[in-house]
Amino acid sequence: MKPRGRGPEWRPDPLLSDRSSAVTSYRPDFDALAAAPTRIVIAVGEESAGTVTGRTSLATAELLGQQATVFPSHHGGFMGGESGYPGQPEAFARKLRDVFNNDN
């Protein structure tokens, strides 16, 4: 049985606790983003689609009237094996170059 209450023993991971409410409750100004003079690219890792970060990326892109750009690997797909959670840095770099060179 999980301990009851709000102490650090309840959810020791800050990303899964009320300590992340500043992030999870944030609501972007979509009208301002849509009116921005710069190109906005919303991206998601192909392995992250079902995660909180993946779902919010997909929803943000939809609210901006675009599709999310899918990058290889996961949320940290640019990282190598030294991270303990290796991504696909070479494939990530290729995709990033493609995105930077695309004027659409």
Protein Blocks (a to p, Z undefined) as FASTA:
>chain_A
ZZedjbfklmmclklmmklmmmmmpccdfklmmmpcbdcdddddfklmmmmklmmmmmmm
mmnopacdddehifklmbcfknopacdfklmmmmmmmmmmpcZZ
